[in-house]
Amino acid sequence: MTLPPTWDLFDEAHLPHRILLLARMLDRETARHLQEDFSLTLAEWRVLAFVCSVGPSSAADIGSAFEVDRAEVSRAVARLEARGLILRETAPDNRKKMILQPTPPGRETFEKARLTRQQYFGTILQDLDGDQVHALNEGLQRIARRVKSTA
């Protein structure tokens, strides 16, 4: 596969441009795999993965964690609930707040999808050794912290 034509549009000082391109490439591939294998959208996967990993949560918690808008989370929640993969219940301390949690079929779908995602990530990282993966992760964390500190 060839890289996007704009990959080399700027020099290496424009690394954020390449990070954005790579993120879009990963999102497209993730969305395709999730749809083909599990009939899930990327937004649905994010919601399901969050409530299975973090525990019962509100849509606002999920939106904040992934920095996506409420409407996208709301649509994903509605579809997951309709498919019986999550439950939506009123929070005991706030009647206006809905808490989301996975159902047993939702948890099973999550576990299967997580395994295929881990295998995919192993495939795309296979050309990097452990030290390189660690260095890449460290570098991305430093960039993310700097973005947050300048926001």
N, C-alpha and C positions, 0 to 999 in steps of 0.2 A: 504494500500500500504506500502511496506517495503522501507526503505531508501536504497540508493545505498550501495553496499558492502564496499566501501571505506570510508563511512561516519566516522567510528570510527578508521580509519587507523592511525591517529595521535591523540594526545591529544588536549585539548581545546586551547592550545597555538597556534595551527595551524588553528585558526578560518578562515583565508582567504581560506583555502582548502574547508571548509564547505560552505562558501559564494559562491565560484566558483561552487561547486556541486549544490547548491540550484539555482543559476542563470541558470545553464544548464537545471535543471528540469523545472523551470518556462518557459524558452525559448521553450522547447519541448512541454509543455502543451499549451502555447500560440500559437505556430505554428499550433498545431493540431486543436485547437478551431477556429482559424482564417480561416484555410483551409476548415474545415467542414462547418462553418456557413457563411463565406463570400467569399470563394475562393480567399483568400489573403495569400500571404507568409508573414513571419515575416518582411522581408525587405520592402515589399510593405506597410504593416501596419505602419511601422516606418515613411516612407516617407509621407504617407497620413496623419497620425496623426500630423506630424510636420507642414506640410503646412496648415492644418486645425486649429491647435492650435496657431502657431506662425505667420502665414500669408505667403504671397508670399516669396519664398526663393530659393536659388540656391542649386544644388546638393552638392556643396562643403560645404555649411552651414549645410546641413543635415548630411553629412558624419562626419563633425567635431563634431556635437552635439551628435551623437551616437557612435563616435569613431569606424566607420566602413570604409572599403576602398571604393574608388570611383566606382570601377567596380560593387560592390554589389548595390550601390545606383543607378548607371546608368541602370542596368538591371531592377531594380524595377520601376524606372521612365518610362522606355520604355513600360513595361507591363501595368502600370497604365494608361499611355497615350493611349495605344491601346484599353483599356477597356473604355475609356472616363471618367475616374475618376479624371484626372488632365490635365491641360493645360501647355504647355511649350512654353514660348514666350521669344523673345530676350529682354534683359535688355535695357532700354532706354539710359543708360549711358555707356554701354559696349557691342558692337555687338557680342563679343565672349561669353558673359555670358548669360546663359539661366535661366529664372525665372519660377519657378513652382508654380501653384496655383490650388486649387481644383475646380472642376466643381460642379454644383448642385447635380448630382448623386454621386459624390465623397464625398461631404459634408454629404449627407444623409447616405451613407455607413459608413462614419466615426462616425456619431452620433450613429448609431445602434451598431457598433462594440464597441465603447467606453462604451456604457451602459452595454453590455455583459461583457466587461473587468472589469468594476467596480463591477458588481455582482460577478464575479469570485474572485476578490481580497477580497471582503467582506467575501466570503466563506472561503478562505484560511487564513484569519486573524481572523476568528470567535472565536478562542480559546484564543485570547489576548484581554485584556480590553483596554480602551482608554489610560490609563497611560503606559501600556506596548507597545502599538503601538507607542506612542510618544517617549518613551525611545529607542525603536529599531531604529526609524527614526533618532533620535539624534546620536546614536552610529554609524550608517552607515554613516551619514554625517561627523562625526569626522574621521572615518577611511578613507573616500574618500579624505578629506582635507589633511590628513597625506600622503596618496599615492601621491597626486598632489605635495605636498611640497618636497617630497624626489625624485621626478622624474627628 
